Amino acid sequence: MRIVDLRSDTVTMPSPEMWAMLRSLENSNIGDDVEGEDPTVNELEEKAAKVIGKEAAVYVTSGTQGNLVSLLSQTNPGDEILLEELCHIYKNEVGSAARIGGLMIRTYPSNKGVPSLDQLQTLIRNKEDIHEPPTTLLSLENTHNYHGGVIIKPEVFKDMRVFSEKNNLKLHLDGARIFNAAVGLKVPVTEFTKHVDSVMFCLSKGLSCPVGSIVAGTKEFITTARRYRKMLGGGMRQAGIIASFGLIALEEKWINRLEEDHKNAELFAEKIESYDLPVKVNKPETNIVIVELLEKINISKIVTQLRKEGILSFNISKEKIRFVTHYGINEDDIKFSAHIIGNTLSKFLNR
Ligand SMILES: Cc1ncc(COP(=O)(O)O)c(C=O)c1O
């Protein structure tokens, strides 16, 4: 049976160039990374720092570990941090900031990931008052997953930088998909990252590596981040074997390939809309399409039925199904899956 897996860009397989890179490795290319002796990891970290525009970088096991390492490195237990109310760190990282970091989490509402500065200001604690925990970090997510892969523009980052400096906050970016944002707006990725103190981005999503993320920032921050990575079990010894994929992933050509995913998402959204069903489809800015059902219906039954027909997706709430385009999905897969989804939705919605 033909399967089109639109659950996430995390399901991607490595490209032929990545497999070739892996096969080309010899013992001399790998070493003990905990001792800083793995040449491939060192090369990847240097390359990542350069591409993302920061002094230094560290290879971590996952986006979740990278975000936590960033928070731990820039806060103290008992601090309060500001997270957007639908962000991945708050919703999907097992409350690690609280459990492991001892951090108080305060969420802020937003318009598609962009907070109002006035509202944000009201959330900052009074540092002079001994009753209150200090607010020490603000986090942004770009592109924003649960808001449908929307892009937060560089101008917003600039405002957030000014705000953070004024309030003595560290500014962290969960940039799991920051290259989608850069490619989507056709701007250098550094237009976003130059404004933040720390950034995490994933190699294992649209960039299609099998595993791994990067945390980047100043040299001093990365030295601390390495200690926390070790504490969290992220010291990976001969990690060059898995890190090697990232050397291909960070080539400009490979980053720009994301544009294909964005075009496919646009086509997918257009096709679903053409069925004229009681659904709301976001106009995708990058590689995520959210289909919101406007009639009350058991959404898991729809997702299960689609799975039976070979189309894999995730319901992200009682009303919304998420579809993500990625490497390995081509235009024909889009047409094929949109056709099945359109028909299935029509049946469920009695059209
Ligand atoms: C926005 C965002 N941040 C962080 C992560 C965590 O990445 P990982 O799955 O590698 O832990 C994800 C994963 O989907 C994500 O979408």
The ligand as an ORCA input file, in Angstrom:
! r2SCAN-3c Opt
* xyz 0 1
  C       9.305     23.806     17.928
  C       9.958     22.580     18.453
  N      10.918     22.698     19.377
  C      11.551     21.633     19.874
  C      11.242     20.365     19.445
  C      11.940     19.185     20.084
  O      12.749     18.487     19.221
  P      13.106     16.935     19.508
  O      11.946     16.153     19.016
  O      14.357     16.724     18.717
  O      13.326     16.792     20.966
  C      10.244     20.186     18.482
  C       9.898     18.819     18.026
  O       8.951     18.585     17.330
  C       9.575     21.327     17.975
  O       8.608     21.219     17.065
*
